[in-house]
Amino acid sequence: MTRDLTITEVRLTPILVADPPLLNTQGVHQPYTPRLIVEIVTADGITGVGETYGDTKYLELARPFATKLIGRQVSDLNGLFTVADEVAVDGARVTGQVDVGGLRGVQTADKLRLSVVSGFEVACLDALGKSLGQPVHALLGGKLRDTVEYSAYLFYRWADHPQGVAAEKDDWGAAVDPAGVVEQARRFTERYGFTSFKLKGGVFPPDEEIAAVRALAEAFPGHPLRLDPNGAWSVETSLKVAEELGDVLEYLEDPTLGTPAMAEVAARLREAARGDSGEGDGERRAGLPLATNMCVTTFAEIKEAFTRDAVQVVLSDHHYWGGLRNTQQLAAICRTFGVGVSMHSNTHLGISLAAMTHVASTVPNLHHACDSHYPWQSEDVLTERLTFENGRVTVSDAPGLGVELDRDKLAVLHRRWFDDDGSLRERDDAAAMRIADPEWATPPVPRW
Amino acid sequence: MTRDLTITEVRLTPILVADPPLLNTQGVHQPYTPRLIVEIVTADGITGVGETYGDTKYLELARPFATKLIGRQVSDLNGLFTVADEVAVDGARVTGQVDVGGLRGVQTADKLRLSVVSGFEVACLDALGKSLGQPVHALLGGKLRDTVEYSAYLFYRWADHPQGVAAEKDDWGAAVDPAGVVEQARRFTERYGFTSFKLKGGVFPPDEEIAAVRALAEAFPGHPLRLDPNGAWSVETSLKVAEELGDVLEYLEDPTLGTPAMAEVAARLREAARGDSGEGDGERRAGLPLATNMCVTTFAEIKEAFTRDAVQVVLSDHHYWGGLRNTQQLAAICRTFGVGVSMHSNTHLGISLAAMTHVASTVPNLHHACDSHYPWQSEDVLTERLTFENGRVTVSDAPGLGVELDRDKLAVLHRRWFDDDGSLRERDDAAAMRIADPEWATPPVPRW
């Protein structure tokens, strides 16, 4: 009856996963993106799986971390952060601020460590749940809903990668204008039943993206819409877009970079809303909400942003925040400060979607559909893909995460990583763009 | 192997527990104080125990709450708050602000509900831990330390209750002056090994209490000292005491009532510290920290207090905050905002001390010894009392809380509650004081 929860083995498998040519303000997704699959084995032979970012800087932290886990209890989740601190001390390469820029917000040594912790934490929770016969959500205090809603994550995209035949091809075709975006949204709706839509912006001049959101609003009247230019705009541009789209947007996501600029946009939106004596309802009069997964991505960034009322919705990413239990803590902080919460997604596979779904089911103040890239990923490492019905993923009640690793698929994707000459082991959307446009340089901020 | 975690029975046992004649700014502890013992039984016959406040207003909420738990899963801890909301809707008596005043901070319907939830949450965690073969700390992510430090909770007190022979008598004798307080501290140290000391103040004029703390500082040089007048002082008095005791206090607890007054004291202490070009070290120059378990006792009170830097240490009480998992969330919020955390205690028994010890062992940012009344309680409902060694309680690794209910003892204390004419079922320190002093009225605030 008593289980031996001692960790006896940790396996780290870096992989490369096919990714479509999705556009963002930095460039275009490469044909393959790195992920790291974590497996944790207990003395009883139970295996738990986790997933996180797979770029080299994550792998370099994950390896010593894995070594330190041997002999610990799989239930010792608080202790993972102590281990992370030890790894930090050992790994002299990763200390202080590591600014790699890009789309993942501030990159500090702490945040890298937390992204690594998240892969191990999810694997521990999966193993613990399987050992105790409990679903992961029960280990997080129990689900508050049976399904979790996701939004359709729309991207401007090309039909093919600039690398040509060296890449996987999908059948989605291009989307580079309002009609293409609406067509993509229709297909998302037909296939998965999504009822809310997020458009990744920052790709075309704001007027074109405003037109695309307007086209979505006409095609899907009353459905929640979001636009996310990844901080590509100035304060003035952000205010202009907010003014033009305020009546149809659920929220505007990271229109501009950094808490001071976001705080200024938010303050001026509130001011404008208060000055508007028109027909607006109470919520609208509070100003169009700003959401972020760029200026609040660590606990250290919360105090300034919340005391300045810079953001109204935090899109948590359990990788950034150090796992599912930290995500619950973030949600509690948001609840306490009257800030909304939802979830961000970067390219990920089914393990992370399952993890997101478990934790999302336990968060009381989850009032917005979560983002997920998952529909764009044609490959996975699971025996069965997770499915969206009516835009929702059902919360599994099976022990652990409720997913099963497919070792053959994992081996194929690992082989691809192993065979890579190194050029795809670090995600670099600007490098991919330079294949199409040799003159491409990462745009200055603000771009518009 | 798979457990049936369904709740099949809930038992509520109100009791009266002997309490010594401890003095505070409201009056004196009555000879007996009400507590509620909660037992939750699962389909597998596992019983979990919890403990909370036992005044009638808590019992009235606990009864419908207990009924609603039947058929739910003992692992469904997040759902307890949903149940609490339902009870609130049903229980028309407890809505909106319920101001009963006293020592427990703001009294709202929400806070009453959370205090009731905590008793059920701890009982569920105990039952869940026993069912899964895991200690409660493992259900909270695992202990970060093997023992938890407590402080000696010193009280001005009389030798006997004014009720005379109708009450239990202990052998501690009176302590109504500096010498008495030092003698009490010595005895605490000899018996339990405590190395830090908290004096409950607000009883005598500030100069007398300053003298008592000075006497403690001389008798126990270098040991952490705290003084807690339960908000009895004005801003000016608070500043005067801070000035006189700043060099020996670890923190000053609730010198004055309410966040605005606390914020003013804190701001002026910081100002004075900055202006002090003397030999003070960095921490001292930041100003004497203020601690609270009165102006921040609910999540709703956090935003104002933290954005105004009104408090530097929050003394969580898992009863107020809705249980052990909420206490962890509070600690995460404090960590995020650079506010210290420790734990408050009201009169309680061993179940709550065990619960405090489990959660305290999981909180990374616990940098102050916790308070506990437990040494003052000569009675308990456990087969074995918890013990302090070197001022510390060892974190149990047994399944659940690691305590066992003594049904005979429970029956005796319940019989006492049952036989009471009602006069002791509501804790009322002012009523007890009126037996000694018929003219006694709850002092105005600020008292000094």
Interface residues (C-beta under 8 A of the other chain):
Chain A: M1 T2 R3 Q73 S75 D76 L77 N78 G79 F81 T82 L132 G133 Q134 A138 L139 L140 G141 G142 K143 L144 F299 I302 K303 T307 R325 Q328 Q329 A332 I333 R335 T336 F337 G338 T362 P364
Chain B: M1 T2 R3 Q73 S75 D76 L77 N78 G79 F81 T82 L132 G133 Q134 A138 L139 L140 G141 G142 K143 L144 F299 I302 K303 T307 R325 Q328 Q329 A332 I333 R335 T336 F337 G338 T362 P364
